Amino acid sequence: MSTEFKSIGEFYGAAARAVRGGRTDPRLVRDALLGGSSTSGQDGAFMVPLKIAADLLELTYEQSVLAKRCHRFPAAEKADTFAPSINEESRVDGSRFGGVGSGWIGQGEAIPTGTPKWKRWDAGHLKKVGAVVYASEELVEDAPLLTENLNTILPAELSYRMDQAIVRGNGVQSMLGVLDAPATIEVSKETGQAADTICVENVLGMLNRLDARSYASAAWLINMECWAQLYMMAQVVGAGGVPVFSLTDTTLCGRPVIPVEQCATVGTVGDIVLADLSQYAIIEKPLKAVVSAHVAFTSNQVCFRTVFRCDGQPIWDSPVTPANGAATVSPFIVLESRD
């Protein structure tokens, strides 16, 4: 017999039969956290094989809109993890990255010294996001259909939660979202601007505060209700106008527009966000999943539970003063409320 299950559906069926007193497939591994004997799953649950769990995690990122654009890296097993932090407040010489020493040097001259500032992440205090799916006995016996359902529902639900946290997370129970991050810049609305509107001045004002290094990888994240206003947006030039939104490639001022259901309703902070998500870091542990038939035993269903330990936040700790210029810049820009 193969040492690996061919699919999550095949595993699910084998685990369900075992916890109901049937033959225990030798490929099954007990979830030690729930107790029970080493040979039977009747008192607890079976762990989903690492390969299948890893595939579920990759599907989660693939189905996400935002998480797949972020910088991912694994958490350290026992020690603190160093994040690729940009812990700086200014880009003038001697301040970049918190104090890196650099410069052009002549013959016999020493390189300027300095010490960068690193951000630590405590891998022992990662957040947890989970999902639970129940399946009937009939579905469990149909391995291909079960596989298709689980590979769709679980990643879709987990990816929604992660994307939601990237936008709106409070940083306490979930990841820290862009809207509450200290590095995010809020651009003021125009004087006398009507409620629930987005004007070209708003867009240009936001673009003006984007860090120059982020322009190539930044995107506009919008609530779907913003589309109508973007389609009609143009910059007045003389007696005519020049579109700032392109229908051809769905870009606004040259950057792609991505509708995100986690963005706020029109007129509130977060309805339109200019973000370079390569500057958002996600630290993660391997996804873990178990299957049990005892949680919903009376209804003859099997429970599939996944838990993903991770944390995330913008790499930047604060907006930064550019090397040349007075207004601070950031990879994350939002617009003041217009309600």
N, C-alpha and C positions, 0 to 999 in steps of 0.2 A: 504494500500500500504506500502511496505517496506520503511524504512527511508534511505536506502542506495542503490546505483546502484550496480548491480551484476558485471559489468565489465566496462572498459573504453569505449568499443564500445557502450554499452547501454547508458552511459552518453552522449557520443558524439552525438548520434542520437537524444536524447531528447533535447540537447542544440541547435542543428542545426534546428530542427523543431520550437523551440521557437523563435530564432532570425529571422526566416523567417515569423513570424506572426502567427504561429500555437499555439496550447495549450502549456502553460508553466507548465511543470512538477513541482509540489510543492517541489520536492527534489533539484531543481536547486537553486544555489546561485549566485547572481550578483557579478561581479567584480567591487567593488566600485571605483577602481582607474580609470576606464574608463568612469565614469559618467553614466547617464541614470537613469530611474526610478527603484524603488525597485521591481517592479513586471514584468518588461519586459526586455529582453536582446536586443531589437532592436537597442539601441543606443551604445552598447558596447559588452561585452562578459560575459560568465559564468565561474566561478571558478571551476576547477576540484576538486572534493571532496578530503579531506585530506587523506583518506585511499588509494584512487587510486593513488594520487601523491606520497605517501610514498612507495607504491608498485613499482612505476616507479623508484624511487630512489634506492631501493634495487636491482631491475633488472639492473640498471646502474652499480652498484658495482659488481654484479655477472658476468656481461658480460665484465668487465674490466680485463686486464691482470695485471696491476700494482696497481691501486687504492684499490682493495680489499685486498692487502697485507699491506696497510698503517694503521697507528694508527688513528682511527676516534674518534672525540668527538664533542658534540654539542656546539655551540656558546652560550654565555650568552645572555640573553634577553636585558639587559640594561647596564651592566657594562663590563669592560674589562674581557677577558677570560685568565686564566692562562694556558699556555701550559705545558706539562710534559717535561720541558726543561732540557737539559744537558749543562748548561752554564759554561763550565770549559775549561781550557787550559792544565791542568796537572792532572795526577792520583796519584801523590805523596801525602803522608799524609798531611792533612790540606788543600788540593786543590781540592779534589774530589767534584763534583757538585758545584763548586765555593766556597767551604769553609765549608763543613759539619764537625762538631766536632764529633770525635769518638775515641775509643781506649780501650784497656784492662785496667781495673781499680782495684786497691787494696782496701781493707777494709778502709772505711773512706775517700777515695780519690774522688775528683770531676770528673765528666765526662768532657772531653775537650769540650770547647764551639766553636761555629762557626755558620755562617749564609749562607745558600745556596742561589744561585742566580736564580731567576725565570724569565722566559720570559713571557711578556704580549702580548696578541693579541687584537687589537682593533676590536671588533665585529662589529663596525659601518662602517668599511672600508673593508669589505669582497669583493672579486672579484665576478663577475657574468659570468656564462656560460649558453648559451641558445641554443635552437633548435626550428625550425619551420617545421611543416609537413602540407601539403595540402592534402585534400581528396575530391574526387568527390562525388556528391550527391548519386550516385549508391553505392559507397563504404560505405558511411555513413549509408545507409539503411541496409547494411549487417553487423550487429553488431559483429558476431563471427569473420568474416574475418578482420574487422576493428580492433578489439581487438588484433588479432594476429599480424597485421602489426604494430600497434603503440607500442605494447610490445616488438617488435623486433627492429624497426628502431630508435625510440627515445632513448632507453637505449644504443644502440650500438653507436650512434653518440655522446651522452654525455660522454660515457665511453672513446671513442677515444680521445676526447678533454682533458679529465682529465689525461689520461695516457700520452698524448703528453706533457701536462704541467709538469707532474712529472719528465719527462726526460729533456725537453727543455724550460720550462717556464721562462719568464724574471723577474717574481716577481713584475711587474708593473701593467700590465693589466690582467695577469694571475697568477697562483701559481708560486712559485719559484722552478725551476727544479734542478735536481741533477747536471747537467752539469755546471750551473752557481752558485751553492751554495758555500759559503766561506768554508764550512767544507769538501768539496770534495778534495781529493788528486789526483794529476796528476802524474803518474809514467812515467819516461823517457823511451824512446825507446832505443834499443841496438845500440851501435856504429856501423855504417855501415849497419844498417838494411835496407833491400830492401823496396821499397814503397809498400803500400797496403798489408802488411803482418802482421801476428800475430804469434809470436814464443813462445816456451815454457818458455823462459826467461822472456817474457812480463807477462805471466800468473803468474809465480812464484813471480815476482817482485810486482805485484798487490796484490797477496795473502799475501805477507810479510807486507803490509801496512794496512791490514784489522784489525780492532779492535778485540781482542780475543773474546770479549763477543758477537760479531756479527757473528762469524763463523757458529754457528748452524742454523741461520736463514737467512744467506746471499744467494744470487743467482747471477749467471752470466746472464746479459741481453745482447743480441747480435742482430745485424742485420742479417737477413737470409743469406746474402752473406758470413757470417763468417763460416758457417757450414763446408764447404769443408776443410778449414784449421784446424779446431778443430778435425775433423775426423782423420786427418793424424798426429796429434800432439803426440809426445812421448819424454820421457826423456832418453837421451843417458846414458847407463850404460855399461862400458867396450866396448866390440865389438858389443853389441846389444842395445836394448832399451826397456823402460817400458812405456806403454801408460799412458797418464795423462787424456785422455778423455775416458769415458766408454760408449760404445754403449748399454750396457745392461740396464742401468738406466738413460742414457743421463746426466751424470755428468762430471764436469771438476774439477779435484783435490778434488773430494768428494762433490762438491756443484752443485745443479741443474742448467742446462742451459735452459734459456727461450728466445725463439725468440720474438723480439718486433719490430714491424714495425716502431716505433718512433725512434729507434736507428739510428745513423748516418751510412753512407756508409763506407765500409771497407777502412781503412787508415786514417780516420779522427777521431778526439776526439769524443767519444760517440759511436763508433762502437761496443765496448765491455765494459761493465760496471759491476763492482762487487759491489752489493748493498744489504744492509740490510734494506728493506723498512719498517720494524717495527720501524725504527728510522726516519721515515718520517711521519709527523703529518698533518692531514686534519681536519680543523675546519669547521663546516657546519651549515647552517640553513635549515629548511624544504624546499623541492622542491615545487615550485608553478607553476601552469599551468592554462591556460585559453583557451577557445574555442570561436571562432567568425566566423560568416558567412559573415561579411561585408568587410573584407580585400580583398577578391577575389570574391566579389558578382557577377561581370559581367561574370565570368567564371563558376559560379554555383559551387564553391568549398567552403569547410569549412577549416578554419585555426586553427591548434592546436599548441599552443606556450608554451614552458616550460622554466623556468628560475631557475637556481640553484645558490644560493649564498654560496660561500665557499672560503677558502684560504688554502694554503698548503706550507710547506717547511720542510727541514730537521730539526730535533729537535736540532741537534748539531750546534753551532755557529762557530766552528773552529776545525781543527784537534787537537788531544790531545797527549801530551807526556805521554807514559805509565809509570807505577810505576817503571818498570825496563826495560830500553832501551832508546836509543837516538832518533831513528826515530819516527816521529809522526804517529799516526794511526787514522783511521776514519771508519765509516760504509759505506762510498761511495768512490770508487776508479775508476779512468778512466785512459786511456792510451794516451800518447802523440801522436800527429799526425805523421803519417808515409807517407805523400803524397809526 
